[in-house]
Structures are given as structure tokens and as C-alpha cells.
Amino acid sequence: MPISLRLVTTSACLVVLGACASSPPVNYYTLMRPAATAPQTAPRSDALIDVVPVTVPVQVDQPQIMVRTNDAGVVPLYSERWVAPLADEVRAAVSDGLTRTLGVFDVQAVKPSREQPVWRVQVDVQRFDSIDGEAAIVDATWRLRGINMNDPNLLCRTRIVQATTGSGVPALVAAHQAAIAQLSETIASRISAGVSQSGSGSNSDICQTNGKSTG
């Protein structure tokens, strides 16, 4: 190989290596709360839960964490990513919250018998906003449908604004973890108390049971 070509090839390799060396490391995050901080309840019901696939807004359905900069702007953080697709992360976190709070199993872990009662949970996220140094906002519509049981079906919309404890991505992710945990607790409270009863708390909940609105 001529010396000039060797020099060009070597220089190109050094440029590529330099670019790789200068690229910031990628950090991965999850919506699942640490096991040490999540409450665990012993199984106390023969009912199971079935959290079906979750939908999230296409604007945030990206590997990168999307941060709102103002009323109209959203920017991707290329070095800060979800460990799994965001919809899968939300579904896993909701399922984990329900199984821990209610002391039940998810049908993905335990296959139900033909006559076993199952609560089918459907969550559709309308907003999943991340505002650095301010709050994580989760606005979701969710449905409860009882399989092999006489409880009425329920349709609700819950909006949660969870303030961050500081700035930066870890604080935003922690706020989203807390918001999804609150959503799970809201759904669990409806299952435990009876879907026709009004809920309580600081979150904004609007529900319909068989066409009738509840608080």
C-alpha cells in the first residue's frame, strides 16, 4: 500500500476512534420503582389482573427521553433513554403496582382457569410530559372490566402532576415513577373498594360506571 494511502487510512481511523471516544455514554432508565421502596402485599384474592398493552402519545414514543422546553417545544435527550419501549415500561410499572398493592398476580405470570375472576385493565396515556426542574405530568384514560364477575365496568380519566425534587433526568424519571405508582394506586383503590364508589385523593379523576359519572 502506498505511504500516502496508508496515511489517509490511518487518519480516517483516528477520526472515527476520536468520535467514538468523545461520544457521551448512554444512560438507561426504567419506570419500575426499586423493589426496596415498593410496598409488597401477600396474595389475598383469587382474582388476577390482566394489564393489556398500553398506548402512549407518538410524540414521546421514542427510545430517547423527550423533555418539554416550552409550550410548543420538545427535545430528545439522545444519551438518556428508556430501557424498553415507553409503552412497555408503563405497562410493566402499572402491573407491578397493582400486583403489589392488591396482592394479586398478573395473567402473564399465572394463567387463569376458565372460571377464575380477572380484572382486565386498559391504560391509554394521553400526555406524558417531562418538564425539567418542575414536574412530570401523566394524563391517562383507563378502563376496568371484570371477567367472570358481576362488578360493573368502569371508564376513568386520571391526571397526575408530580413535582420533581430537583433538576436533571434522574429527578424527572423519579417523578414519573411516582406518577405511575399513583396511577396504579388509583386503579387498585377502585378494584378494592368497588368500581362504583368514588375515589379520593389529590389527583383529578373523572369516572363513568355503566354511563354514570362518579367523583
N, C-alpha and C positions, 0 to 999 in steps of 0.2 A: 504494500500500500504506500503510495507517495506520502512524503512527510507532510505536505500541505493538507492532504485529505485526512491524515491522522490528527492533525491539529484541529481541523474543523470538527471531526467526530468527537474528539476529547472535549472540546469546548462545549459542544451541544450536550454531552453527557453531564458536564459540570453544571450547566444551566438547569437541566432537568433535576439533578440532585439538589441544587440550591433551592429550586422552587419547592421541592418536596420537604426539604429541611425547614423552610420558612413557613410552611402551611401550619396554621394553628391546629392543635389536637381537637378532635370531635368529642363532645360530651353528650352522653345519652341519659335521658330522664324517663321516669315512669309515673303514672298516676296512682299506682298502688302504694298505699301507706306502708311504712315499715311495720313489720309484724309486732314489734315491741310496743308500738303506740296504738295499734288497732285492737279494740275490745274483742274478746272471744267468748261466745256463749255456747254452752253444751247443747247438743241437739235436743229439742223438746217438742218436736212436732213430726208427724208422719208425712206432712206436706213437703213438696220440693218446690224449687223455683226454676224457671226457665227464662233466662235473660236472652232474648233474641238479639241478632246483630243490630248494633246501634248505628244511627246515621249522624253525621256531623256536617257543618257547612263546608262547601267546597273551598272556601277562602282559607280555611285553616287545616284542610285535609292534606297536609304536606308532611314530609319527613322532618323538615325544619320547624322549629318553634316560631310561630308568627306573632309579632309584637305590634300592637297598635301604637302609632306615633302621634296621631291627632284624630279629629273627627272622620277624616277620609283616608288616612294613610296607614298602611300595614307593611311591615318589612320582615323578611325572613332572616333568621339568625342561622347562617349556614354551618356554624360549628356547634350549635346547640340543637339537639334532635331528640325526638321521641324514640324509645327503644323498639316500639312496634307502631303500626298504623294507628293514628289517633282514635279512630272508631273502635279498634280492638282494645286500646288502652282504657277507654271509657267503659266499655262493656265489662272488661275484667275487673275494674275498680268497683263498678256497681254490684257485680256479682259477689265480689269479696265482702263488700259492706253488708249486703243482705244476708249472706250466709253467716257472717259473724254476729250481726245484730239479732237475727231471728233464730239462730241455732238450727239452720236447715241446710240441705245440700242442693247444689245445682245439678240439673239433669245431665250436664256434661261430665259430671263426676260419678253420678249414680243414676242408672237407667230406671225410670219409674215402671211400676207394674201397670197392668191395664186399667185398674180401678183406682190407682193412687191419686190423691188430690195434688194438683200442681198449680202454682201461681205463675202465669205467663206474664213477663214484664217486657214491655217495649218502650225504648227510650229514643226520642228524636231530638237532637240538640239543635236549637235554632241559633244560639250565639255561644261562642267560646272565645271570649276576648281576654287578651293579656295586656295590661297597662302597667308598664314598668314603674315601680315605686308607688303604685296606687292600689290596684285591685285586680283580681281575677273574676270575671263575670261568666256565669253559666246560666243560660236560659233554655229550658228543655220542656218538651211535651212528653208525657209518659202515660202509658196505659197499663191497667191491671185486668187480667182476665182469669177467672177461676175455672180450672179444668177439673171435672169430677167433683164439683162442689156447688152449693146453692148461692154463694155470695154474688152480688151484682158486679157487673163490670164497672170500671172506673176510668175516666179520662181526666188528666190534670195537666196543668202547666205550672212550673216552678221556676222562679228567677232568684238566683243567689249572687250576691255581691260580697266577695270575700276580700277584705283588705290584706295587703301584703305587710310583712313585718320589716321590710327594707327594700332595697333596690337590687336588681340583678336577677338572672334566670333562676337560681335556686329558690329565691323568695317567691317568684311567680309560680314555679312548679308546686311549692309547698302550699300556696294559696289555692291552686287548682285541686290539689289532693284534698284539702279541707272542704272545698266546694262540692266535689263529687261525693265525699263522705256525707255531707249534709243532705245531698240529694238522695243518697241511699237510705239514710235515716228517715227522711220524709216518707219515702215509699214503704219502708219497713213499718213505720208507725201506722200507716193506713191498713196494711195487712194485719197487724196485731190487733188494732182497735176495731176493725170492721170498716170496710171501704166507704160506708155511707156516713161515717162520723166525720165531723170537722176536725182538721188538724190544728196545730198551734205552733208558734214559733215566730221568728223574725223574718223568715223568708216569705216571699209573695207566692201564694198558692191559690189557684183557681181550679176547681174540680167540678166534674159532672158525673153523676151516678145515674145511669139509665135516663139521661136527659135532664136531670135536676142538678142545679148548681149547689155546691157546698163550699164552706169557707176555706 
